[in-house]
Amino acid sequence: MDYGLQFTSSRKFLSISPIVLYLLASFYTKYDAAHFFINTISLLSVLLPKLPQFHGVRLFGINKY
């Protein structure tokens, strides 16, 4: 996507939209501990692979071939 360039407008949008959804979900569940934990794990699983440090990194051998 975007020829491997980091921090383009489309990549910024795809990083900001899960954060906005996370904040909305947390607000509407009234920051319930169980929902907050699940939402936080979901957010991290979506955002961490988008960081430049993880470019080309395969976790647990997934998508190795």
PDBQT receptor file of N, H, CA, C and O in Angstrom, charges set to zero:
ATOM      1  N   MET A   1       0.841  -1.171   0.000  1.00  0.00    +0.000 N 
ATOM      2  CA  MET A   1       0.000   0.000   0.000  1.00  0.00    +0.000 C 
ATOM      3  C   MET A   1       0.887   1.235   0.000  1.00  0.00    +0.000 C 
ATOM      4  O   MET A   1       1.835   1.319   0.780  1.00  0.00    +0.000 OA
ATOM      5  N   ASP A   2       0.598   2.160  -0.836  1.00  0.00    +0.000 N 
ATOM      6  H   ASP A   2      -0.172   2.092  -1.470  1.00  0.00    +0.000 HD
ATOM      7  CA  ASP A   2       1.350   3.411  -0.956  1.00  0.00    +0.000 C 
ATOM      8  C   ASP A   2       2.830   3.160  -1.212  1.00  0.00    +0.000 C 
ATOM      9  O   ASP A   2       3.679   3.958  -0.813  1.00  0.00    +0.000 OA
ATOM     10  N   TYR A   3       3.137   2.053  -1.876  1.00  0.00    +0.000 N 
ATOM     11  H   TYR A   3       2.447   1.405  -2.200  1.00  0.00    +0.000 HD
ATOM     12  CA  TYR A   3       4.508   1.709  -2.265  1.00  0.00    +0.000 C 
ATOM     13  C   TYR A   3       5.471   1.639  -1.075  1.00  0.00    +0.000 C 
ATOM     14  O   TYR A   3       6.659   1.926  -1.216  1.00  0.00    +0.000 OA
ATOM     15  N   GLY A   4       4.955   1.258   0.088  1.00  0.00    +0.000 N 
ATOM     16  H   GLY A   4       3.989   1.025   0.202  1.00  0.00    +0.000 HD
ATOM     17  CA  GLY A   4       5.792   1.078   1.266  1.00  0.00    +0.000 C 
ATOM     18  C   GLY A   4       6.117   2.352   2.019  1.00  0.00    +0.000 C 
ATOM     19  O   GLY A   4       6.865   2.308   2.995  1.00  0.00    +0.000 OA
ATOM     20  N   LEU A   5       5.583   3.473   1.599  1.00  0.00    +0.000 N 
ATOM     21  H   LEU A   5       4.976   3.508   0.806  1.00  0.00    +0.000 HD
ATOM     22  CA  LEU A   5       5.831   4.729   2.312  1.00  0.00    +0.000 C 
ATOM     23  C   LEU A   5       5.052   4.757   3.611  1.00  0.00    +0.000 C 
ATOM     24  O   LEU A   5       3.913   4.295   3.674  1.00  0.00    +0.000 OA
ATOM     25  N   GLN A   6       5.671   5.301   4.646  1.00  0.00    +0.000 N 
ATOM     26  H   GLN A   6       6.597   5.676   4.594  1.00  0.00    +0.000 HD
ATOM     27  CA  GLN A   6       5.026   5.379   5.949  1.00  0.00    +0.000 C 
ATOM     28  C   GLN A   6       4.345   6.731   6.126  1.00  0.00    +0.000 C 
ATOM     29  O   GLN A   6       4.775   7.733   5.554  1.00  0.00    +0.000 OA
ATOM     30  N   PHE A   7       3.295   6.752   6.910  1.00  0.00    +0.000 N 
ATOM     31  H   PHE A   7       2.946   5.938   7.375  1.00  0.00    +0.000 HD
ATOM     32  CA  PHE A   7       2.601   7.969   7.337  1.00  0.00    +0.000 C 
ATOM     33  C   PHE A   7       2.031   8.775   6.171  1.00  0.00    +0.000 C 
ATOM     34  O   PHE A   7       2.115  10.003   6.164  1.00  0.00    +0.000 OA
ATOM     35  N   THR A   8       1.456   8.091   5.194  1.00  0.00    +0.000 N 
ATOM     36  H   THR A   8       1.387   7.093   5.200  1.00  0.00    +0.000 HD
ATOM     37  CA  THR A   8       0.719   8.783   4.148  1.00  0.00    +0.000 C 
ATOM     38  C   THR A   8      -0.694   9.034   4.652  1.00  0.00    +0.000 C 
ATOM     39  O   THR A   8      -1.073   8.534   5.711  1.00  0.00    +0.000 OA
ATOM     40  N   SER A   9      -1.471   9.798   3.908  1.00  0.00    +0.000 N 
ATOM     41  H   SER A   9      -1.163  10.205   3.047  1.00  0.00    +0.000 HD
ATOM     42  CA  SER A   9      -2.810  10.149   4.377  1.00  0.00    +0.000 C 
ATOM     43  C   SER A   9      -3.708   8.921   4.525  1.00  0.00    +0.000 C 
ATOM     44  O   SER A   9      -4.497   8.846   5.466  1.00  0.00    +0.000 OA
ATOM     45  N   SER A  10      -3.597   7.969   3.617  1.00  0.00    +0.000 N 
ATOM     46  H   SER A  10      -2.956   8.030   2.852  1.00  0.00    +0.000 HD
ATOM     47  CA  SER A  10      -4.440   6.773   3.732  1.00  0.00    +0.000 C 
ATOM     48  C   SER A  10      -4.021   5.915   4.922  1.00  0.00    +0.000 C 
ATOM     49  O   SER A  10      -4.877   5.346   5.600  1.00  0.00    +0.000 OA
ATOM     50  N   ARG A  11      -2.731   5.814   5.185  1.00  0.00    +0.000 N 
ATOM     51  H   ARG A  11      -2.036   6.276   4.634  1.00  0.00    +0.000 HD
ATOM     52  CA  ARG A  11      -2.272   5.049   6.353  1.00  0.00    +0.000 C 
ATOM     53  C   ARG A  11      -2.669   5.739   7.654  1.00  0.00    +0.000 C 
ATOM     54  O   ARG A  11      -3.012   5.072   8.630  1.00  0.00    +0.000 OA
ATOM     55  N   LYS A  12      -2.625   7.054   7.672  1.00  0.00    +0.000 N 
ATOM     56  H   LYS A  12      -2.346   7.595   6.879  1.00  0.00    +0.000 HD
ATOM     57  CA  LYS A  12      -3.055   7.783   8.870  1.00  0.00    +0.000 C 
ATOM     58  C   LYS A  12      -4.530   7.548   9.129  1.00  0.00    +0.000 C 
ATOM     59  O   LYS A  12      -4.941   7.348  10.272  1.00  0.00    +0.000 OA
ATOM     60  N   PHE A  13      -5.337   7.571   8.061  1.00  0.00    +0.000 N 
ATOM     61  H   PHE A  13      -5.003   7.734   7.132  1.00  0.00    +0.000 HD
ATOM     62  CA  PHE A  13      -6.770   7.326   8.224  1.00  0.00    +0.000 C 
ATOM     63  C   PHE A  13      -7.024   5.921   8.755  1.00  0.00    +0.000 C 
ATOM     64  O   PHE A  13      -7.861   5.734   9.638  1.00  0.00    +0.000 OA
ATOM     65  N   LEU A  14      -6.310   4.935   8.224  1.00  0.00    +0.000 N 
ATOM     66  H   LEU A  14      -5.631   5.088   7.507  1.00  0.00    +0.000 HD
ATOM     67  CA  LEU A  14      -6.506   3.560   8.661  1.00  0.00    +0.000 C 
ATOM     68  C   LEU A  14      -5.961   3.306  10.062  1.00  0.00    +0.000 C 
ATOM     69  O   LEU A  14      -6.277   2.280  10.664  1.00  0.00    +0.000 OA
ATOM     70  N   SER A  15      -5.157   4.209  10.588  1.00  0.00    +0.000 N 
ATOM     71  H   SER A  15      -4.901   5.042  10.099  1.00  0.00    +0.000 HD
ATOM     72  CA  SER A  15      -4.692   4.103  11.968  1.00  0.00    +0.000 C 
ATOM     73  C   SER A  15      -5.595   4.861  12.928  1.00  0.00    +0.000 C 
ATOM     74  O   SER A  15      -5.766   4.452  14.077  1.00  0.00    +0.000 OA
ATOM     75  N   ILE A  16      -6.168   5.953  12.470  1.00  0.00    +0.000 N 
ATOM     76  H   ILE A  16      -6.029   6.286  11.537  1.00  0.00    +0.000 HD
ATOM     77  CA  ILE A  16      -7.012   6.779  13.338  1.00  0.00    +0.000 C 
ATOM     78  C   ILE A  16      -8.417   6.198  13.485  1.00  0.00    +0.000 C 
ATOM     79  O   ILE A  16      -9.018   6.300  14.554  1.00  0.00    +0.000 OA
ATOM     80  N   SER A  17      -8.937   5.597  12.435  1.00  0.00    +0.000 N 
ATOM     81  H   SER A  17      -8.449   5.515  11.566  1.00  0.00    +0.000 HD
ATOM     82  CA  SER A  17     -10.313   5.089  12.507  1.00  0.00    +0.000 C 
ATOM     83  C   SER A  17     -10.508   4.018  13.587  1.00  0.00    +0.000 C 
ATOM     84  O   SER A  17     -11.537   4.067  14.262  1.00  0.00    +0.000 OA
ATOM     85  N   PRO A  18      -9.591   3.043  13.808  1.00  0.00    +0.000 N 
ATOM     86  CA  PRO A  18      -9.793   2.108  14.918  1.00  0.00    +0.000 C 
ATOM     87  C   PRO A  18      -9.725   2.783  16.287  1.00  0.00    +0.000 C 
ATOM     88  O   PRO A  18     -10.391   2.352  17.229  1.00  0.00    +0.000 OA
ATOM     89  N   ILE A  19      -8.922   3.838  16.397  1.00  0.00    +0.000 N 
ATOM     90  H   ILE A  19      -8.381   4.188  15.632  1.00  0.00    +0.000 HD
ATOM     91  CA  ILE A  19      -8.830   4.550  17.672  1.00  0.00    +0.000 C 
ATOM     92  C   ILE A  19     -10.147   5.254  17.978  1.00  0.00    +0.000 C 
ATOM     93  O   ILE A  19     -10.611   5.238  19.118  1.00  0.00    +0.000 OA
ATOM     94  N   VAL A  20     -10.746   5.868  16.969  1.00  0.00    +0.000 N 
ATOM     95  H   VAL A  20     -10.369   5.881  16.043  1.00  0.00    +0.000 HD
ATOM     96  CA  VAL A  20     -12.039   6.530  17.161  1.00  0.00    +0.000 C 
ATOM     97  C   VAL A  20     -13.107   5.503  17.536  1.00  0.00    +0.000 C 
ATOM     98  O   VAL A  20     -13.916   5.746  18.431  1.00  0.00    +0.000 OA
ATOM     99  N   LEU A  21     -13.111   4.363  16.854  1.00  0.00    +0.000 N 
ATOM    100  H   LEU A  21     -12.454   4.166  16.126  1.00  0.00    +0.000 HD
ATOM    101  CA  LEU A  21     -14.073   3.314  17.192  1.00  0.00    +0.000 C 
ATOM    102  C   LEU A  21     -13.855   2.781  18.598  1.00  0.00    +0.000 C 
ATOM    103  O   LEU A  21     -14.819   2.466  19.297  1.00  0.00    +0.000 OA
ATOM    104  N   TYR A  22     -12.606   2.678  19.020  1.00  0.00    +0.000 N 
ATOM    105  H   TYR A  22     -11.823   2.934  18.452  1.00  0.00    +0.000 HD
ATOM    106  CA  TYR A  22     -12.275   2.235  20.376  1.00  0.00    +0.000 C 
ATOM    107  C   TYR A  22     -12.826   3.218  21.412  1.00  0.00    +0.000 C 
ATOM    108  O   TYR A  22     -13.429   2.810  22.405  1.00  0.00    +0.000 OA
ATOM    109  N   LEU A  23     -12.618   4.495  21.175  1.00  0.00    +0.000 N 
ATOM    110  H   LEU A  23     -12.128   4.826  20.369  1.00  0.00    +0.000 HD
ATOM    111  CA  LEU A  23     -13.126   5.502  22.111  1.00  0.00    +0.000 C 
ATOM    112  C   LEU A  23     -14.649   5.492  22.181  1.00  0.00    +0.000 C 
ATOM    113  O   LEU A  23     -15.226   5.605  23.263  1.00  0.00    +0.000 OA
ATOM    114  N   LEU A  24     -15.299   5.356  21.027  1.00  0.00    +0.000 N 
ATOM    115  H   LEU A  24     -14.831   5.264  20.149  1.00  0.00    +0.000 HD
ATOM    116  CA  LEU A  24     -16.765   5.297  21.020  1.00  0.00    +0.000 C 
ATOM    117  C   LEU A  24     -17.280   4.043  21.730  1.00  0.00    +0.000 C 
ATOM    118  O   LEU A  24     -18.237   4.115  22.500  1.00  0.00    +0.000 OA
ATOM    119  N   ALA A  25     -16.657   2.915  21.477  1.00  0.00    +0.000 N 
ATOM    120  H   ALA A  25     -15.879   2.857  20.851  1.00  0.00    +0.000 HD
ATOM    121  CA  ALA A  25     -17.088   1.673  22.134  1.00  0.00    +0.000 C 
ATOM    122  C   ALA A  25     -16.878   1.749  23.637  1.00  0.00    +0.000 C 
ATOM    123  O   ALA A  25     -17.712   1.273  24.406  1.00  0.00    +0.000 OA
ATOM    124  N   SER A  26     -15.778   2.340  24.055  1.00  0.00    +0.000 N 
ATOM    125  H   SER A  26     -15.100   2.727  23.430  1.00  0.00    +0.000 HD
ATOM    126  CA  SER A  26     -15.519   2.485  25.495  1.00  0.00    +0.000 C 
ATOM    127  C   SER A  26     -16.536   3.410  26.141  1.00  0.00    +0.000 C 
ATOM    128  O   SER A  26     -17.000   3.149  27.251  1.00  0.00    +0.000 OA
ATOM    129  N   PHE A  27     -16.877   4.472  25.462  1.00  0.00    +0.000 N 
ATOM    130  H   PHE A  27     -16.499   4.683  24.561  1.00  0.00    +0.000 HD
ATOM    131  CA  PHE A  27     -17.849   5.419  26.003  1.00  0.00    +0.000 C 
ATOM    132  C   PHE A  27     -19.231   4.790  26.129  1.00  0.00    +0.000 C 
ATOM    133  O   PHE A  27     -19.886   4.930  27.162  1.00  0.00    +0.000 OA
ATOM    134  N   TYR A  28     -19.676   4.097  25.082  1.00  0.00    +0.000 N 
ATOM    135  H   TYR A  28     -19.144   3.983  24.244  1.00  0.00    +0.000 HD
ATOM    136  CA  TYR A  28     -21.024   3.536  25.101  1.00  0.00    +0.000 C 
ATOM    137  C   TYR A  28     -21.171   2.320  26.004  1.00  0.00    +0.000 C 
ATOM    138  O   TYR A  28     -22.290   1.980  26.388  1.00  0.00    +0.000 OA
ATOM    139  N   THR A  29     -20.075   1.654  26.355  1.00  0.00    +0.000 N 
ATOM    140  H   THR A  29     -19.165   1.930  26.043  1.00  0.00    +0.000 HD
ATOM    141  CA  THR A  29     -20.157   0.556  27.325  1.00  0.00    +0.000 C 
ATOM    142  C   THR A  29     -19.895   1.059  28.742  1.00  0.00    +0.000 C 
ATOM    143  O   THR A  29     -19.803   0.275  29.687  1.00  0.00    +0.000 OA
ATOM    144  N   LYS A  30     -19.775   2.386  28.874  1.00  0.00    +0.000 N 
ATOM    145  H   LYS A  30     -19.850   3.023  28.107  1.00  0.00    +0.000 HD
ATOM    146  CA  LYS A  30     -19.572   3.046  30.164  1.00  0.00    +0.000 C 
ATOM    147  C   LYS A  30     -18.315   2.542  30.869  1.00  0.00    +0.000 C 
ATOM    148  O   LYS A  30     -18.289   2.402  32.092  1.00  0.00    +0.000 OA
ATOM    149  N   TYR A  31     -17.278   2.272  30.083  1.00  0.00    +0.000 N 
ATOM    150  H   TYR A  31     -17.299   2.385  29.090  1.00  0.00    +0.000 HD
ATOM    151  CA  TYR A  31     -15.965   1.866  30.588  1.00  0.00    +0.000 C 
ATOM    152  C   TYR A  31     -16.034   0.647  31.504  1.00  0.00    +0.000 C 
ATOM    153  O   TYR A  31     -15.298   0.547  32.485  1.00  0.00    +0.000 OA
ATOM    154  N   ASP A  32     -16.936  -0.278  31.163  1.00  0.00    +0.000 N 
ATOM    155  H   ASP A  32     -17.534  -0.197  30.366  1.00  0.00    +0.000 HD
ATOM    156  CA  ASP A  32     -17.034  -1.545  31.884  1.00  0.00    +0.000 C 
ATOM    157  C   ASP A  32     -15.710  -2.294  31.742  1.00  0.00    +0.000 C 
ATOM    158  O   ASP A  32     -15.135  -2.337  30.654  1.00  0.00    +0.000 OA
ATOM    159  N   ALA A  33     -15.227  -2.881  32.829  1.00  0.00    +0.000 N 
ATOM    160  H   ALA A  33     -15.694  -2.846  33.713  1.00  0.00    +0.000 HD
ATOM    161  CA  ALA A  33     -13.892  -3.478  32.847  1.00  0.00    +0.000 C 
ATOM    162  C   ALA A  33     -13.733  -4.594  31.817  1.00  0.00    +0.000 C 
ATOM    163  O   ALA A  33     -12.713  -4.652  31.132  1.00  0.00    +0.000 OA
ATOM    164  N   ALA A  34     -14.713  -5.474  31.696  1.00  0.00    +0.000 N 
ATOM    165  H   ALA A  34     -15.543  -5.426  32.253  1.00  0.00    +0.000 HD
ATOM    166  CA  ALA A  34     -14.595  -6.592  30.756  1.00  0.00    +0.000 C 
ATOM    167  C   ALA A  34     -14.570  -6.086  29.316  1.00  0.00    +0.000 C 
ATOM    168  O   ALA A  34     -13.728  -6.511  28.525  1.00  0.00    +0.000 OA
ATOM    169  N   HIS A  35     -15.476  -5.192  28.974  1.00  0.00    +0.000 N 
ATOM    170  H   HIS A  35     -16.160  -4.846  29.616  1.00  0.00    +0.000 HD
ATOM    171  CA  HIS A  35     -15.513  -4.640  27.618  1.00  0.00    +0.000 C 
ATOM    172  C   HIS A  35     -14.270  -3.808  27.324  1.00  0.00    +0.000 C 
ATOM    173  O   HIS A  35     -13.742  -3.836  26.212  1.00  0.00    +0.000 OA
ATOM    174  N   PHE A  36     -13.811  -3.076  28.322  1.00  0.00    +0.000 N 
ATOM    175  H   PHE A  36     -14.239  -3.053  29.225  1.00  0.00    +0.000 HD
ATOM    176  CA  PHE A  36     -12.633  -2.242  28.142  1.00  0.00    +0.000 C 
ATOM    177  C   PHE A  36     -11.409  -3.101  27.836  1.00  0.00    +0.000 C 
ATOM    178  O   PHE A  36     -10.604  -2.756  26.970  1.00  0.00    +0.000 OA
ATOM    179  N   PHE A  37     -11.271  -4.210  28.539  1.00  0.00    +0.000 N 
ATOM    180  H   PHE A  37     -11.925  -4.490  29.242  1.00  0.00    +0.000 HD
ATOM    181  CA  PHE A  37     -10.151  -5.127  28.309  1.00  0.00    +0.000 C 
ATOM    182  C   PHE A  37     -10.214  -5.720  26.906  1.00  0.00    +0.000 C 
ATOM    183  O   PHE A  37      -9.206  -5.748  26.200  1.00  0.00    +0.000 OA
ATOM    184  N   ILE A  38     -11.376  -6.189  26.501  1.00  0.00    +0.000 N 
ATOM    185  H   ILE A  38     -12.195  -6.167  27.074  1.00  0.00    +0.000 HD
ATOM    186  CA  ILE A  38     -11.542  -6.789  25.169  1.00  0.00    +0.000 C 
ATOM    187  C   ILE A  38     -11.291  -5.757  24.079  1.00  0.00    +0.000 C 
ATOM    188  O   ILE A  38     -10.638  -6.051  23.078  1.00  0.00    +0.000 OA
ATOM    189  N   ASN A  39     -11.812  -4.542  24.274  1.00  0.00    +0.000 N 
ATOM    190  H   ASN A  39     -12.343  -4.303  25.087  1.00  0.00    +0.000 HD
ATOM    191  CA  ASN A  39     -11.599  -3.485  23.284  1.00  0.00    +0.000 C 
ATOM    192  C   ASN A  39     -10.135  -3.092  23.190  1.00  0.00    +0.000 C 
ATOM    193  O   ASN A  39      -9.639  -2.808  22.100  1.00  0.00    +0.000 OA
ATOM    194  N   THR A  40      -9.438  -3.071  24.322  1.00  0.00    +0.000 N 
ATOM    195  H   THR A  40      -9.842  -3.302  25.208  1.00  0.00    +0.000 HD
ATOM    196  CA  THR A  40      -8.024  -2.708  24.312  1.00  0.00    +0.000 C 
ATOM    197  C   THR A  40      -7.196  -3.763  23.583  1.00  0.00    +0.000 C 
ATOM    198  O   THR A  40      -6.316  -3.418  22.795  1.00  0.00    +0.000 OA
ATOM    199  N   ILE A  41      -7.464  -5.027  23.833  1.00  0.00    +0.000 N 
ATOM    200  H   ILE A  41      -8.180  -5.307  24.473  1.00  0.00    +0.000 HD
ATOM    201  CA  ILE A  41      -6.756  -6.110  23.138  1.00  0.00    +0.000 C 
ATOM    202  C   ILE A  41      -7.040  -6.042  21.640  1.00  0.00    +0.000 C 
ATOM    203  O   ILE A  41      -6.134  -6.232  20.828  1.00  0.00    +0.000 OA
ATOM    204  N   SER A  42      -8.280  -5.775  21.273  1.00  0.00    +0.000 N 
ATOM    205  H   SER A  42      -9.015  -5.621  21.933  1.00  0.00    +0.000 HD
ATOM    206  CA  SER A  42      -8.635  -5.659  19.859  1.00  0.00    +0.000 C 
ATOM    207  C   SER A  42      -7.913  -4.488  19.202  1.00  0.00    +0.000 C 
ATOM    208  O   SER A  42      -7.414  -4.608  18.083  1.00  0.00    +0.000 OA
ATOM    209  N   LEU A  43      -7.861  -3.368  19.894  1.00  0.00    +0.000 N 
ATOM    210  H   LEU A  43      -8.266  -3.271  20.803  1.00  0.00    +0.000 HD
ATOM    211  CA  LEU A  43      -7.186  -2.193  19.346  1.00  0.00    +0.000 C 
ATOM    212  C   LEU A  43      -5.701  -2.461  19.144  1.00  0.00    +0.000 C 
ATOM    213  O   LEU A  43      -5.139  -2.104  18.108  1.00  0.00    +0.000 OA
ATOM    214  N   LEU A  44      -5.072  -3.081  20.119  1.00  0.00    +0.000 N 
ATOM    215  H   LEU A  44      -5.528  -3.371  20.961  1.00  0.00    +0.000 HD
ATOM    216  CA  LEU A  44      -3.642  -3.375  19.989  1.00  0.00    +0.000 C 
ATOM    217  C   LEU A  44      -3.359  -4.366  18.865  1.00  0.00    +0.000 C 
ATOM    218  O   LEU A  44      -2.349  -4.251  18.171  1.00  0.00    +0.000 OA
ATOM    219  N   SER A  45      -4.251  -5.338  18.687  1.00  0.00    +0.000 N 
ATOM    220  H   SER A  45      -5.072  -5.431  19.251  1.00  0.00    +0.000 HD
ATOM    221  CA  SER A  45      -4.042  -6.322  17.625  1.00  0.00    +0.000 C 
ATOM    222  C   SER A  45      -4.211  -5.706  16.246  1.00  0.00    +0.000 C 
ATOM    223  O   SER A  45      -3.708  -6.246  15.261  1.00  0.00    +0.000 OA
ATOM    224  N   VAL A  46      -4.914  -4.583  16.165  1.00  0.00    +0.000 N 
ATOM    225  H   VAL A  46      -5.323  -4.144  16.965  1.00  0.00    +0.000 HD
ATOM    226  CA  VAL A  46      -5.089  -3.900  14.883  1.00  0.00    +0.000 C 
ATOM    227  C   VAL A  46      -3.982  -2.874  14.647  1.00  0.00    +0.000 C 
ATOM    228  O   VAL A  46      -3.513  -2.724  13.518  1.00  0.00    +0.000 OA
ATOM    229  N   LEU A  47      -3.564  -2.177  15.684  1.00  0.00    +0.000 N 
ATOM    230  H   LEU A  47      -3.945  -2.299  16.600  1.00  0.00    +0.000 HD
ATOM    231  CA  LEU A  47      -2.613  -1.084  15.506  1.00  0.00    +0.000 C 
ATOM    232  C   LEU A  47      -1.148  -1.511  15.500  1.00  0.00    +0.000 C 
ATOM    233  O   LEU A  47      -0.347  -0.932  14.766  1.00  0.00    +0.000 OA
ATOM    234  N   LEU A  48      -0.788  -2.491  16.286  1.00  0.00    +0.000 N 
ATOM    235  H   LEU A  48      -1.439  -2.961  16.882  1.00  0.00    +0.000 HD
ATOM    236  CA  LEU A  48       0.622  -2.885  16.358  1.00  0.00    +0.000 C 
ATOM    237  C   LEU A  48       1.206  -3.318  15.009  1.00  0.00    +0.000 C 
ATOM    238  O   LEU A  48       2.326  -2.920  14.688  1.00  0.00    +0.000 OA
ATOM    239  N   PRO A  49       0.497  -4.111  14.214  1.00  0.00    +0.000 N 
ATOM    240  CA  PRO A  49       1.079  -4.487  12.915  1.00  0.00    +0.000 C 
ATOM    241  C   PRO A  49       1.267  -3.312  11.964  1.00  0.00    +0.000 C 
ATOM    242  O   PRO A  49       2.016  -3.430  10.994  1.00  0.00    +0.000 OA
ATOM    243  N   LYS A  50       0.616  -2.194  12.211  1.00  0.00    +0.000 N 
ATOM    244  H   LYS A  50       0.008  -2.098  12.999  1.00  0.00    +0.000 HD
ATOM    245  CA  LYS A  50       0.739  -1.041  11.323  1.00  0.00    +0.000 C 
ATOM    246  C   LYS A  50       1.938  -0.164  11.650  1.00  0.00    +0.000 C 
ATOM    247  O   LYS A  50       2.238   0.764  10.899  1.00  0.00    +0.000 OA
ATOM    248  N   LEU A  51       2.620  -0.429  12.733  1.00  0.00    +0.000 N 
ATOM    249  H   LEU A  51       2.376  -1.183  13.343  1.00  0.00    +0.000 HD
ATOM    250  CA  LEU A  51       3.781   0.371  13.097  1.00  0.00    +0.000 C 
ATOM    251  C   LEU A  51       4.944   0.086  12.159  1.00  0.00    +0.000 C 
ATOM    252  O   LEU A  51       5.098  -1.038  11.683  1.00  0.00    +0.000 OA
ATOM    253  N   PRO A  52       5.760   1.096  11.891  1.00  0.00    +0.000 N 
ATOM    254  CA  PRO A  52       6.892   0.883  10.981  1.00  0.00    +0.000 C 
ATOM    255  C   PRO A  52       7.887  -0.154  11.495  1.00  0.00    +0.000 C 
ATOM    256  O   PRO A  52       8.566  -0.791  10.690  1.00  0.00    +0.000 OA
ATOM    257  N   GLN A  53       7.992  -0.342  12.799  1.00  0.00    +0.000 N 
ATOM    258  H   GLN A  53       7.440   0.176  13.453  1.00  0.00    +0.000 HD
ATOM    259  CA  GLN A  53       8.937  -1.318  13.345  1.00  0.00    +0.000 C 
ATOM    260  C   GLN A  53       8.550  -2.749  12.983  1.00  0.00    +0.000 C 
ATOM    261  O   GLN A  53       9.404  -3.637  12.989  1.00  0.00    +0.000 OA
ATOM    262  N   PHE A  54       7.279  -2.986  12.668  1.00  0.00    +0.000 N 
ATOM    263  H   PHE A  54       6.586  -2.266  12.663  1.00  0.00    +0.000 HD
ATOM    264  CA  PHE A  54       6.813  -4.330  12.347  1.00  0.00    +0.000 C 
ATOM    265  C   PHE A  54       6.717  -4.574  10.849  1.00  0.00    +0.000 C 
ATOM    266  O   PHE A  54       6.141  -5.580  10.433  1.00  0.00    +0.000 OA
ATOM    267  N   HIS A  55       7.257  -3.696  10.036  1.00  0.00    +0.000 N 
ATOM    268  H   HIS A  55       7.725  -2.879  10.374  1.00  0.00    +0.000 HD
ATOM    269  CA  HIS A  55       7.206  -3.880   8.588  1.00  0.00    +0.000 C 
ATOM    270  C   HIS A  55       8.027  -5.098   8.197  1.00  0.00    +0.000 C 
ATOM    271  O   HIS A  55       9.238  -5.131   8.419  1.00  0.00    +0.000 OA
ATOM    272  N   GLY A  56       7.384  -6.087   7.622  1.00  0.00    +0.000 N 
ATOM    273  H   GLY A  56       6.400  -6.060   7.442  1.00  0.00    +0.000 HD
ATOM    274  CA  GLY A  56       8.065  -7.312   7.200  1.00  0.00    +0.000 C 
ATOM    275  C   GLY A  56       8.264  -8.340   8.286  1.00  0.00    +0.000 C 
ATOM    276  O   GLY A  56       8.853  -9.388   8.022  1.00  0.00    +0.000 OA
ATOM    277  N   VAL A  57       7.800  -8.091   9.499  1.00  0.00    +0.000 N 
ATOM    278  H   VAL A  57       7.322  -7.240   9.714  1.00  0.00    +0.000 HD
ATOM    279  CA  VAL A  57       7.954  -9.026  10.605  1.00  0.00    +0.000 C 
ATOM    280  C   VAL A  57       6.779  -9.995  10.600  1.00  0.00    +0.000 C 
ATOM    281  O   VAL A  57       5.627  -9.579  10.474  1.00  0.00    +0.000 OA
ATOM    282  N   ARG A  58       7.067 -11.272  10.735  1.00  0.00    +0.000 N 
ATOM    283  H   ARG A  58       8.002 -11.610  10.837  1.00  0.00    +0.000 HD
ATOM    284  CA  ARG A  58       6.024 -12.302  10.803  1.00  0.00    +0.000 C 
ATOM    285  C   ARG A  58       5.967 -12.841  12.218  1.00  0.00    +0.000 C 
ATOM    286  O   ARG A  58       6.955 -13.372  12.724  1.00  0.00    +0.000 OA
ATOM    287  N   LEU A  59       4.820 -12.708  12.857  1.00  0.00    +0.000 N 
ATOM    288  H   LEU A  59       4.017 -12.276  12.446  1.00  0.00    +0.000 HD
ATOM    289  CA  LEU A  59       4.649 -13.207  14.211  1.00  0.00    +0.000 C 
ATOM    290  C   LEU A  59       4.170 -14.651  14.183  1.00  0.00    +0.000 C 
ATOM    291  O   LEU A  59       3.245 -14.984  13.442  1.00  0.00    +0.000 OA
ATOM    292  N   PHE A  60       4.778 -15.494  14.967  1.00  0.00    +0.000 N 
ATOM    293  H   PHE A  60       5.529 -15.224  15.569  1.00  0.00    +0.000 HD
ATOM    294  CA  PHE A  60       4.405 -16.896  15.133  1.00  0.00    +0.000 C 
ATOM    295  C   PHE A  60       4.463 -17.675  13.818  1.00  0.00    +0.000 C 
ATOM    296  O   PHE A  60       3.825 -18.721  13.697  1.00  0.00    +0.000 OA
ATOM    297  N   GLY A  61       5.201 -17.191  12.849  1.00  0.00    +0.000 N 
ATOM    298  H   GLY A  61       5.719 -16.342  12.947  1.00  0.00    +0.000 HD
ATOM    299  CA  GLY A  61       5.323 -17.884  11.558  1.00  0.00    +0.000 C 
ATOM    300  C   GLY A  61       4.095 -17.781  10.687  1.00  0.00    +0.000 C 
ATOM    301  O   GLY A  61       3.972 -18.518   9.708  1.00  0.00    +0.000 OA
ATOM    302  N   ILE A  62       3.183 -16.886  11.016  1.00  0.00    +0.000 N 
ATOM    303  H   ILE A  62       3.283 -16.288  11.811  1.00  0.00    +0.000 HD
ATOM    304  CA  ILE A  62       1.962 -16.723  10.215  1.00  0.00    +0.000 C 
ATOM    305  C   ILE A  62       2.328 -16.065   8.895  1.00  0.00    +0.000 C 
ATOM    306  O   ILE A  62       3.091 -15.099   8.868  1.00  0.00    +0.000 OA
ATOM    307  N   ASN A  63       1.792 -16.579   7.816  1.00  0.00    +0.000 N 
ATOM    308  H   ASN A  63       1.172 -17.364   7.838  1.00  0.00    +0.000 HD
ATOM    309  CA  ASN A  63       1.998 -16.025   6.473  1.00  0.00    +0.000 C 
ATOM    310  C   ASN A  63       3.473 -16.107   6.079  1.00  0.00    +0.000 C 
ATOM    311  O   ASN A  63       4.013 -15.191   5.459  1.00  0.00    +0.000 OA
ATOM    312  N   LYS A  64       4.104 -17.198   6.442  1.00  0.00    +0.000 N 
ATOM    313  H   LYS A  64       3.665 -17.942   6.946  1.00  0.00    +0.000 HD
ATOM    314  CA  LYS A  64       5.534 -17.353   6.211  1.00  0.00    +0.000 C 
ATOM    315  C   LYS A  64       5.844 -17.620   4.737  1.00  0.00    +0.000 C 
ATOM    316  O   LYS A  64       6.876 -17.178   4.231  1.00  0.00    +0.000 OA
ATOM    317  N   TYR A  65       4.972 -18.326   4.061  1.00  0.00    +0.000 N 
ATOM    318  H   TYR A  65       4.134 -18.685   4.472  1.00  0.00    +0.000 HD
ATOM    319  CA  TYR A  65       5.248 -18.726   2.674  1.00  0.00    +0.000 C 
ATOM    320  C   TYR A  65       4.411 -17.947   1.720  1.00  0.00    +0.000 C 
ATOM    321  O   TYR A  65       4.507 -18.147   0.510  1.00  0.00    +0.000 OA
TER     322      TYR A  65
